[in-house]
Every structure is written in C-alpha cells, then in structure tokens.
Amino acid sequence: MKISKTIFTLFLVAISTMSCSSDDGTDGKDGIDGQTGATGTANVIYSAWLTAPTAVAETIDGTSGMSTSIVAPQLTED
C-alpha cells in the first residue's frame, strides 16, 4: 500500500510538472482595435431607487418570510 501511494504521488508530481510550461504557443497576428462603444450595462434593466411598500409576514410552502409587491408598469413583455 505504501508503494502504491508513493508511485501515485510521483505520478501526480510528474503530470503536474509536465503540464505546466512557460511556452504558451505561437502568437497570432494582432488585429485592429475596433471603435469604443457606448458605456452600458449588459442586458440589465434598472430604474431609479424607490421605497417599497410595507412588507407583510406570510408562510409559503412552510417557509416564513416577508413579501411586498411593487407596481412597475414600465416593464413589458417586449
């Protein structure tokens, strides 16, 4: 058993050493940089901060918590 552990450890060290190399391969040709785009938030819709209505204590599927509803007519299915 001790020999198996030693062989396994040496195998792992050998694999780790061989898999790490300073050479990252041939570099490709540099392309031309594109124009700078507008600053934004990638597919995130947000609005101004608001104060949520008072929360109500309730139990859903055996889990107790607080819930409230916020009306957001600006959000559509589009």
Chimera marker file (.cmm) of the C-alpha trace (Angstrom):
<marker_set name="trace">
<marker id="1" x="0.000" y="0.000" z="0.000" r="1" g="1" b="0" radius="0.5"/>
<marker id="2" x="2.855" y="2.363" z="0.851" r="1" g="1" b="0" radius="0.5"/>
<marker id="3" x="4.474" y="1.699" z="-2.542" r="1" g="1" b="0" radius="0.5"/>
<marker id="4" x="1.179" y="2.453" z="-4.316" r="1" g="1" b="0" radius="0.5"/>
<marker id="5" x="0.869" y="5.798" z="-2.527" r="1" g="1" b="0" radius="0.5"/>
<marker id="6" x="4.464" y="6.678" z="-3.401" r="1" g="1" b="0" radius="0.5"/>
<marker id="7" x="4.012" y="5.753" z="-7.066" r="1" g="1" b="0" radius="0.5"/>
<marker id="8" x="0.729" y="7.673" z="-7.237" r="1" g="1" b="0" radius="0.5"/>
<marker id="9" x="2.334" y="10.746" z="-5.639" r="1" g="1" b="0" radius="0.5"/>
<marker id="10" x="5.279" y="10.621" z="-8.046" r="1" g="1" b="0" radius="0.5"/>
<marker id="11" x="2.853" y="10.233" z="-10.957" r="1" g="1" b="0" radius="0.5"/>
<marker id="12" x="0.893" y="13.316" z="-9.862" r="1" g="1" b="0" radius="0.5"/>
<marker id="13" x="4.074" y="15.361" z="-9.446" r="1" g="1" b="0" radius="0.5"/>
<marker id="14" x="5.307" y="14.274" z="-12.884" r="1" g="1" b="0" radius="0.5"/>
<marker id="15" x="1.993" y="15.121" z="-14.573" r="1" g="1" b="0" radius="0.5"/>
<marker id="16" x="1.814" y="18.488" z="-12.800" r="1" g="1" b="0" radius="0.5"/>
<marker id="17" x="5.368" y="19.355" z="-13.793" r="1" g="1" b="0" radius="0.5"/>
<marker id="18" x="4.916" y="18.358" z="-17.430" r="1" g="1" b="0" radius="0.5"/>
<marker id="19" x="1.566" y="20.102" z="-17.836" r="1" g="1" b="0" radius="0.5"/>
<marker id="20" x="2.907" y="23.478" z="-16.699" r="1" g="1" b="0" radius="0.5"/>
<marker id="21" x="5.095" y="25.197" z="-19.210" r="1" g="1" b="0" radius="0.5"/>
<marker id="22" x="6.250" y="28.763" z="-19.750" r="1" g="1" b="0" radius="0.5"/>
<marker id="23" x="5.760" y="28.439" z="-23.507" r="1" g="1" b="0" radius="0.5"/>
<marker id="24" x="2.205" y="29.429" z="-24.423" r="1" g="1" b="0" radius="0.5"/>
<marker id="25" x="2.367" y="28.550" z="-28.101" r="1" g="1" b="0" radius="0.5"/>
<marker id="26" x="2.630" y="30.620" z="-31.237" r="1" g="1" b="0" radius="0.5"/>
<marker id="27" x="1.058" y="34.041" z="-31.021" r="1" g="1" b="0" radius="0.5"/>
<marker id="28" x="-1.270" y="35.056" z="-33.807" r="1" g="1" b="0" radius="0.5"/>
<marker id="29" x="-1.235" y="38.276" z="-35.762" r="1" g="1" b="0" radius="0.5"/>
<marker id="30" x="-2.621" y="41.266" z="-33.836" r="1" g="1" b="0" radius="0.5"/>
<marker id="31" x="-5.885" y="42.594" z="-35.206" r="1" g="1" b="0" radius="0.5"/>
<marker id="32" x="-7.028" y="46.178" z="-35.498" r="1" g="1" b="0" radius="0.5"/>
<marker id="33" x="-8.847" y="47.556" z="-32.457" r="1" g="1" b="0" radius="0.5"/>
<marker id="34" x="-12.469" y="48.496" z="-33.049" r="1" g="1" b="0" radius="0.5"/>
<marker id="35" x="-14.211" y="51.697" z="-32.051" r="1" g="1" b="0" radius="0.5"/>
<marker id="36" x="-15.031" y="52.245" z="-28.410" r="1" g="1" b="0" radius="0.5"/>
<marker id="37" x="-18.681" y="51.500" z="-27.765" r="1" g="1" b="0" radius="0.5"/>
<marker id="38" x="-21.100" y="53.281" z="-25.505" r="1" g="1" b="0" radius="0.5"/>
<marker id="39" x="-20.889" y="52.562" z="-21.800" r="1" g="1" b="0" radius="0.5"/>
<marker id="40" x="-23.767" y="50.434" z="-20.626" r="1" g="1" b="0" radius="0.5"/>
<marker id="41" x="-24.987" y="47.586" z="-18.513" r="1" g="1" b="0" radius="0.5"/>
<marker id="42" x="-25.065" y="44.315" z="-20.399" r="1" g="1" b="0" radius="0.5"/>
<marker id="43" x="-28.736" y="43.365" z="-20.720" r="1" g="1" b="0" radius="0.5"/>
<marker id="44" x="-29.610" y="44.799" z="-17.319" r="1" g="1" b="0" radius="0.5"/>
<marker id="45" x="-32.748" y="46.877" z="-16.948" r="1" g="1" b="0" radius="0.5"/>
<marker id="46" x="-32.839" y="49.125" z="-13.927" r="1" g="1" b="0" radius="0.5"/>
<marker id="47" x="-34.702" y="52.178" z="-12.700" r="1" g="1" b="0" radius="0.5"/>
<marker id="48" x="-34.410" y="54.817" z="-10.030" r="1" g="1" b="0" radius="0.5"/>
<marker id="49" x="-34.485" y="53.703" z="-6.402" r="1" g="1" b="0" radius="0.5"/>
<marker id="50" x="-37.866" y="53.568" z="-4.732" r="1" g="1" b="0" radius="0.5"/>
<marker id="51" x="-39.239" y="52.856" z="-1.309" r="1" g="1" b="0" radius="0.5"/>
<marker id="52" x="-41.011" y="49.510" z="-1.174" r="1" g="1" b="0" radius="0.5"/>
<marker id="53" x="-44.429" y="49.294" z="0.442" r="1" g="1" b="0" radius="0.5"/>
<marker id="54" x="-44.635" y="47.818" z="3.929" r="1" g="1" b="0" radius="0.5"/>
<marker id="55" x="-43.888" y="44.093" z="3.873" r="1" g="1" b="0" radius="0.5"/>
<marker id="56" x="-46.380" y="41.510" z="5.066" r="1" g="1" b="0" radius="0.5"/>
<marker id="57" x="-45.405" y="38.390" z="7.027" r="1" g="1" b="0" radius="0.5"/>
<marker id="58" x="-46.553" y="35.193" z="5.330" r="1" g="1" b="0" radius="0.5"/>
<marker id="59" x="-45.753" y="31.496" z="5.055" r="1" g="1" b="0" radius="0.5"/>
<marker id="60" x="-45.318" y="29.900" z="1.634" r="1" g="1" b="0" radius="0.5"/>
<marker id="61" x="-44.732" y="26.144" z="1.374" r="1" g="1" b="0" radius="0.5"/>
<marker id="62" x="-43.791" y="26.011" z="5.046" r="1" g="1" b="0" radius="0.5"/>
<marker id="63" x="-41.246" y="28.823" z="4.795" r="1" g="1" b="0" radius="0.5"/>
<marker id="64" x="-41.909" y="32.013" z="6.741" r="1" g="1" b="0" radius="0.5"/>
<marker id="65" x="-40.879" y="35.305" z="5.233" r="1" g="1" b="0" radius="0.5"/>
<marker id="66" x="-41.834" y="38.848" z="4.366" r="1" g="1" b="0" radius="0.5"/>
<marker id="67" x="-43.261" y="39.869" z="0.995" r="1" g="1" b="0" radius="0.5"/>
<marker id="68" x="-44.342" y="43.015" z="-0.773" r="1" g="1" b="0" radius="0.5"/>
<marker id="69" x="-45.441" y="43.958" z="-4.271" r="1" g="1" b="0" radius="0.5"/>
<marker id="70" x="-44.049" y="46.731" z="-6.421" r="1" g="1" b="0" radius="0.5"/>
<marker id="71" x="-46.020" y="48.096" z="-9.364" r="1" g="1" b="0" radius="0.5"/>
<marker id="72" x="-43.781" y="48.570" z="-12.425" r="1" g="1" b="0" radius="0.5"/>
<marker id="73" x="-45.928" y="49.483" z="-15.456" r="1" g="1" b="0" radius="0.5"/>
<marker id="74" x="-42.807" y="50.380" z="-17.462" r="1" g="1" b="0" radius="0.5"/>
<marker id="75" x="-41.800" y="46.700" z="-17.614" r="1" g="1" b="0" radius="0.5"/>
<marker id="76" x="-43.406" y="44.937" z="-20.549" r="1" g="1" b="0" radius="0.5"/>
<marker id="77" x="-43.006" y="41.576" z="-22.267" r="1" g="1" b="0" radius="0.5"/>
<marker id="78" x="-41.093" y="43.194" z="-25.152" r="1" g="1" b="0" radius="0.5"/>
<link id1="1" id2="2" r="1" g="1" b="0" radius="0.2"/>
<link id1="2" id2="3" r="1" g="1" b="0" radius="0.2"/>
<link id1="3" id2="4" r="1" g="1" b="0" radius="0.2"/>
<link id1="4" id2="5" r="1" g="1" b="0" radius="0.2"/>
<link id1="5" id2="6" r="1" g="1" b="0" radius="0.2"/>
<link id1="6" id2="7" r="1" g="1" b="0" radius="0.2"/>
<link id1="7" id2="8" r="1" g="1" b="0" radius="0.2"/>
<link id1="8" id2="9" r="1" g="1" b="0" radius="0.2"/>
<link id1="9" id2="10" r="1" g="1" b="0" radius="0.2"/>
<link id1="10" id2="11" r="1" g="1" b="0" radius="0.2"/>
<link id1="11" id2="12" r="1" g="1" b="0" radius="0.2"/>
<link id1="12" id2="13" r="1" g="1" b="0" radius="0.2"/>
<link id1="13" id2="14" r="1" g="1" b="0" radius="0.2"/>
<link id1="14" id2="15" r="1" g="1" b="0" radius="0.2"/>
<link id1="15" id2="16" r="1" g="1" b="0" radius="0.2"/>
<link id1="16" id2="17" r="1" g="1" b="0" radius="0.2"/>
<link id1="17" id2="18" r="1" g="1" b="0" radius="0.2"/>
<link id1="18" id2="19" r="1" g="1" b="0" radius="0.2"/>
<link id1="19" id2="20" r="1" g="1" b="0" radius="0.2"/>
<link id1="20" id2="21" r="1" g="1" b="0" radius="0.2"/>
<link id1="21" id2="22" r="1" g="1" b="0" radius="0.2"/>
<link id1="22" id2="23" r="1" g="1" b="0" radius="0.2"/>
<link id1="23" id2="24" r="1" g="1" b="0" radius="0.2"/>
<link id1="24" id2="25" r="1" g="1" b="0" radius="0.2"/>
<link id1="25" id2="26" r="1" g="1" b="0" radius="0.2"/>
<link id1="26" id2="27" r="1" g="1" b="0" radius="0.2"/>
<link id1="27" id2="28" r="1" g="1" b="0" radius="0.2"/>
<link id1="28" id2="29" r="1" g="1" b="0" radius="0.2"/>
<link id1="29" id2="30" r="1" g="1" b="0" radius="0.2"/>
<link id1="30" id2="31" r="1" g="1" b="0" radius="0.2"/>
<link id1="31" id2="32" r="1" g="1" b="0" radius="0.2"/>
<link id1="32" id2="33" r="1" g="1" b="0" radius="0.2"/>
<link id1="33" id2="34" r="1" g="1" b="0" radius="0.2"/>
<link id1="34" id2="35" r="1" g="1" b="0" radius="0.2"/>
<link id1="35" id2="36" r="1" g="1" b="0" radius="0.2"/>
<link id1="36" id2="37" r="1" g="1" b="0" radius="0.2"/>
<link id1="37" id2="38" r="1" g="1" b="0" radius="0.2"/>
<link id1="38" id2="39" r="1" g="1" b="0" radius="0.2"/>
<link id1="39" id2="40" r="1" g="1" b="0" radius="0.2"/>
<link id1="40" id2="41" r="1" g="1" b="0" radius="0.2"/>
<link id1="41" id2="42" r="1" g="1" b="0" radius="0.2"/>
<link id1="42" id2="43" r="1" g="1" b="0" radius="0.2"/>
<link id1="43" id2="44" r="1" g="1" b="0" radius="0.2"/>
<link id1="44" id2="45" r="1" g="1" b="0" radius="0.2"/>
<link id1="45" id2="46" r="1" g="1" b="0" radius="0.2"/>
<link id1="46" id2="47" r="1" g="1" b="0" radius="0.2"/>
<link id1="47" id2="48" r="1" g="1" b="0" radius="0.2"/>
<link id1="48" id2="49" r="1" g="1" b="0" radius="0.2"/>
<link id1="49" id2="50" r="1" g="1" b="0" radius="0.2"/>
<link id1="50" id2="51" r="1" g="1" b="0" radius="0.2"/>
<link id1="51" id2="52" r="1" g="1" b="0" radius="0.2"/>
<link id1="52" id2="53" r="1" g="1" b="0" radius="0.2"/>
<link id1="53" id2="54" r="1" g="1" b="0" radius="0.2"/>
<link id1="54" id2="55" r="1" g="1" b="0" radius="0.2"/>
<link id1="55" id2="56" r="1" g="1" b="0" radius="0.2"/>
<link id1="56" id2="57" r="1" g="1" b="0" radius="0.2"/>
<link id1="57" id2="58" r="1" g="1" b="0" radius="0.2"/>
<link id1="58" id2="59" r="1" g="1" b="0" radius="0.2"/>
<link id1="59" id2="60" r="1" g="1" b="0" radius="0.2"/>
<link id1="60" id2="61" r="1" g="1" b="0" radius="0.2"/>
<link id1="61" id2="62" r="1" g="1" b="0" radius="0.2"/>
<link id1="62" id2="63" r="1" g="1" b="0" radius="0.2"/>
<link id1="63" id2="64" r="1" g="1" b="0" radius="0.2"/>
<link id1="64" id2="65" r="1" g="1" b="0" radius="0.2"/>
<link id1="65" id2="66" r="1" g="1" b="0" radius="0.2"/>
<link id1="66" id2="67" r="1" g="1" b="0" radius="0.2"/>
<link id1="67" id2="68" r="1" g="1" b="0" radius="0.2"/>
<link id1="68" id2="69" r="1" g="1" b="0" radius="0.2"/>
<link id1="69" id2="70" r="1" g="1" b="0" radius="0.2"/>
<link id1="70" id2="71" r="1" g="1" b="0" radius="0.2"/>
<link id1="71" id2="72" r="1" g="1" b="0" radius="0.2"/>
<link id1="72" id2="73" r="1" g="1" b="0" radius="0.2"/>
<link id1="73" id2="74" r="1" g="1" b="0" radius="0.2"/>
<link id1="74" id2="75" r="1" g="1" b="0" radius="0.2"/>
<link id1="75" id2="76" r="1" g="1" b="0" radius="0.2"/>
<link id1="76" id2="77" r="1" g="1" b="0" radius="0.2"/>
<link id1="77" id2="78" r="1" g="1" b="0" radius="0.2"/>
</marker_set>
